[in-house]
Structure formats: C-alpha cells, structure tokens
C-alpha cells in the first residue's frame, strides 16, 4: 500500500478504535418495550410536556454527502473541491481535530430537549445550542465554527435555521466549501421511537447557483451510553496526491471490469459495511464506503486504487469482497 494512500485508512482505524467505558448496558427509561423487554423502536414517539415530539436520546447516523450536480457549483467552488480531492482531504477540519461546523457529523450524538433550548452534544466533546425561545438570528454575528441556531416547531417537525459560520469548515467529507454567507435550514421529524428523518438545505450564493439539499436518517441507540471519542491528529506522514495514482494506471477491457459489478458486504474498520460497484462508460465506481461515489483506477486486472485515498483491491472477479 502506498504511503500516501494508507494514511486515511490508518487515521480512520485509530479514530474507530474501541475504548473501555461504563454504563454501556444501562436501560433507557421511559421508552416502550416489547414483551421480551427489548426497546420497541417501531412504536410511536413520546411527546414532551408541551405536546411536541420528544427528541431527547442518543442517536447515530452514517456519513452523508451532498453530491450536487456539477452545474450548481461555481468555478470557484469546483476549484476548491478539486484541490481538496487532490490533497486527499488532509485539510478537512475533522482530520485536523477541529470542529466540523455544518458538516453532518458521523457517529453518536445526544439530544437534550427543553421548551426553550435543544442541546446536541457530540462524542468528540463539541456541542450545538438550538434556541427555542423565539429569538431571531442576528444579521452580522461574529463568525464561529458551529454558527448560531434558532428553532421552531411546524406541527411535529422541528425546523432549525443556522447562520454565522466561519469559512474554514466544510459542508461534507468530499470537500464542498462554503463562505461566511452560508445559511442552513434543517428539518427533524421523529417518525417512530427509533428513527428521526432529517433534511438539510444549504444556501450559499457565492459558491452555488442553487440550494443544496441532503436527507438522511438518525437511529436511536437505547440501553447504552455515548463513548468519548477525542481526536488525535498526526499528519507528518500524510503524503502523496490523488494524481499520483494516475501515473501507474492501465487499461482494462470492459469485459473484465464488468465482472466486478455488484454489491459487496463485509467488515471495514471493524464495522459492517455494504458497498456497490458500478461500471459507467468504461470506468468502475464504488459507493457506500465513505461519503459518495468514488472512481476506481486500475493498475492491473485485479488491483485498483480509489480516488478518495483508500485502496480497493478486488480479488478474483466475482468474489464476495473488495
């Protein structure tokens, strides 16, 4: 494995390493349970004293990418994305142990809800405050990593408007940039005890010709506790560029590439993962590993490098894993 291509994988392994913790089998109070005592995640959600859905609890979600159409990005946005891809995303705030700001954070988060304030606490010890007391966003606040958020209820949907982000954070793991004029609107709807559906719309006319919208779901994590996951960044060995993998690229006939098309399941960084490999116009693409779809560059009939810095090495065509 090339040094520059292995660093991201090594970093993710380090960040995902298990830790000893307590209260990992602590029953969650006040949630419906089935006859065998397990949490009934399909039951209707509880309601707070004010009648609105109760969002409190520990939730988790997978990585999300906006994947906007190319014609939505201005030339300046395209250039920033290209530069970040070429550098294997080493400047991503998450990889430098900086706050992720408006980027959809992967992993566990705890919601604490009251009538006037919703607090979201993350496993990396960062947090968000969503004010529910009727205040309005200021027109020109001091810019911060996490910005400022105000919320309101529209029926059973929590609507959150955010503004005041600095321009050092990213919109997603693929390097979509934003300026200090970024505005976010989030919509949270708890459909069952175990599920919250989220829609996020980002608006930044300086870099995008239309709003960007992404949807995802959060899953309740009952009967457990959130584990601290503090980042430790070491980038002195993070070398290489995306263009390096093109130097040894070879041409593989479409008949061989087609044998790799399919869905693969297995463990990646000790976590179950399912990915899909597609063949489009003579090129293999893989989706579902980290973020959105990435291109696979062939170095032989059986050896491929991915453009996101992770190495993908299919074995024999038709194998059950990458």
C-alpha positions, 0 to 999 in steps of 0.5 A, a space after each residue: 500500500 502506498 504511503 500516501 494512500 494508507 494514511 486515511 485508512 490508518 487515521 480512520 482505524 485509530 479514530 474507530 478504535 474501541 475504548 473501555 467505558 461504563 454504563 454501556 448496558 444501562 436501560 433507557 427509561 421511559 421508552 416502550 418495550 416489547 414483551 421480551 423487554 427489548 426497546 420497541 423502536 417501531 412504536 410511536 414517539 413520546 411527546 414532551 410536556 408541551 405536546 411536541 415530539 420528544 427528541 431527547 436520546 442518543 442517536 447515530 447516523 452514517 456519513 452523508 454527502 451532498 453530491 450536487 450536480 456539477 452545474 450548481 457549483 461555481 468555478 470557484 467552488 469546483 476549484 476548491 473541491 478539486 484541490 481538496 480531492 487532490 490533497 486527499 482531504 488532509 485539510 478537512 477540519 475533522 482530520 485536523 481535530 477541529 470542529 466540523 461546523 455544518 458538516 453532518 457529523 458521523 457517529 453518536 450524538 445526544 439530544 437534550 430537549 427543553 421548551 426553550 433550548 435543544 442541546 446536541 452534544 457530540 462524542 468528540 466533546 463539541 456541542 450545538 445550542 438550538 434556541 427555542 425561545 423565539 429569538 431571531 438570528 442576528 444579521 452580522 454575528 461574529 463568525 464561529 465554527 458551529 454558527 448560531 441556531 434558532 428553532 421552531 416547531 411546524 406541527 411535529 417537525 422541528 425546523 432549525 435555521 443556522 447562520 454565522 459560520 466561519 469559512 474554514 469548515 466544510 459542508 461534507 467529507 468530499 470537500 464542498 466549501 462554503 463562505 461566511 454567507 452560508 445559511 442552513 435550514 434543517 428539518 427533524 421529524 421523529 417518525 417512530 421511537 427509533 428513527 428521526 428523518 432529517 433534511 438539510 438545505 444549504 444556501 450559499 450564493 457565492 459558491 452555488 447557483 442553487 440550494 443544496 439539499 441532503 436527507 438522511 436518517 438518525 437511529 436511536 441507540 437505547 440501553 447504552 451510553 455515548 463513548 468519548 471519542 477525542 481526536 488525535 491528529 498526526 499528519 507528518 506522514 500524510 503524503 502523496 496526491 490523488 494524481 499520483 495514482 494516475 501515473 501507474 494506471 492501465 487499461 482494462 477491457 470492459 469485459 473484465 471490469 464488468 465482472 466486478 459489478 455488484 454489491 459487496 458486504 463485509 467488515 471495514 474498520 471493524 464495522 459492517 459495511 455494504 458497498 456497490 460497484 458500478 461500471 459507467 462508460 468504461 470506468 468502475 465506481 464504488 459507493 457506500 464506503 465513505 461519503 459518495 461515489 468514488 472512481 476506481 483506477 486500475 493498475 492491473 486486472 485485479 488491483 485498483 486504487 480509489 480516488 478518495 485515498 483508500 485502496 480497493 483491491 478486488 480479488 478474483 472477479 466475482 468474489 464476495 469482497 473488495 
